[in-house]
Amino acid sequence: MKKRISLYIFLTSFLFIILFLYLWFNNENENKNPGTVKTILRVAMWKDSSTDKNLDIIESFMSMYPDVQVEVVTFLPDTYSSSLDTLLNGQQPVDVFFIHELTQLTNLSEKGVLKPLDFLFSHSDMDPGQYLCLDSLKNPDDGTLYALPYKISKNVLYYNRSLFSSSGIRCPDKIITWSDFQELGQRLTERLTTIDPEMRGILLLPHARQLISMTLNEPLNHTANIPDSLNQGLELMLDIQSQGSMVPFSYAYEKNFSEQVFENGKYAMFLSDNDFIRTLAKDASEGKYSFEWGVAPQPQWSSEETLDKYIQVVPICVYRYTDQSDAAWKFLSFLCGKPGATLLAEDLLIPAYTDSGIQTTLIESAKEYRIDESLFHSLDKQWIAAYTYREADMIPIIYDTYMNMLMGLLTPEEGLEYIRQQQSFISE
């Protein structure tokens, strides 16, 4: 019995000594390395042509704030919205996330998972007058600010100088009308197909949001006559497709064409957003293609039209129930403020934050890329507006129906009538 008691005392003392040594050693390490404990900030975004730049800016943020460790979660653009919904409903939601579609911003604010930013913004040194599209991110029903704008993208016309030269046709280096664009596409295709039957004058990708934004003269909302607003652009796209100046949308969709298809050198003109400039320049430096290219403003309906149309603003939000509110606000203030804007402008990405210095940086970057600096003038001209809950439900229907019409799954009459019915139903 005495042996058992002695053994028990020995084991207890031994365990006590081990525990004491562990706590002492751990405390010594913390004293020697007081900065080793970091705040973990989980951030969600989608992968696109500017992802590498976003990651570079995040690295710069962590260099300025070494107490914050950012963990980035990425998804493909087509699945980002649904993946983000799943993530926010899961056991380990992200603290901060980029928004891919403004309709998603509306839906998430309705669900109550976004942190209101009005108080933080008003008590910061940020000037609302220095932001493009800030009002676009306010809830139209109660005026609450649920996100800060990070960057914007505008449509531009890319052209292959080499193909224009071999066709004996002048490059569209200035603003042209849609009629000019259509005619150029036809003339180029006639000449290029004699060289290679697969060549075309025009490359358009089956992205409804982008195609619609290029040809609208006013925003889509529940008060507009949406079928009439869409009809002119729809007829143009169908005409270009039927005349054979471009690969059919159904084929491009089936083959999952991306922006970089332009780099195979088979297309003379390509409409996309300005973010692709970086990709083209980078891939050229790596020898992935050899032709000369240029950039011009997107086509307009008339020569008098001067309105810049932005196809997208990229907002950043904070999860309402995050445990890292301070770190999340530091992150937004950096990326959506002057530090992040400067880094974006250096790479010819258009920041939503702007001042004279940022504008100068954009212009200098344009010169470096040998791009007409006028593309980045008058960036305050825009008509993006926040979506109400009704409009957020309506927009995906419009996009899906529009693409079904372009791919021949619905006639224009059937598609536009369906949109008219849905708009009437949602507006009731």
Secondary structure, 3 states (H helix, E strand, C coil): CHHHHHHHHHHHHHHHHHHHHHHHHHHHHHHHCCCCCCEEEEEEEECCCCHHHHHHHHHHHHHHCCCEEEEEEEECHHHHHHHHHHHHCCCCCCCEEECCCHHHHHHHHHHCCECCCHHHHHCCCCCHHHECCHHHHECCCCCCECCEEEEEEEEEEEEEHHHHHHHCCCCCCCCCEHHHHHHHHHHHHHHHCCCCCCCEEEECCCCHHHHHHHHCCCCCCCCCCHHHHHHHHHHHHHHHHHCCCECCHHHHHHCCCCHHHHHHCCEEEEEEECCHHHHHHHHHHCCCCCCCEEEEECCECCCCCCCCCEEEEEEEEEECCCCCHHHHHHHHHHHCCHHHHHHHHHCCCEECECCHHHHHHHHHHHHHCCCCHHHHCCCCCCCCCCCCHHHHHHHHHHHHHHHHHHCCCCCHHHHHHHHHHHHHHHHC
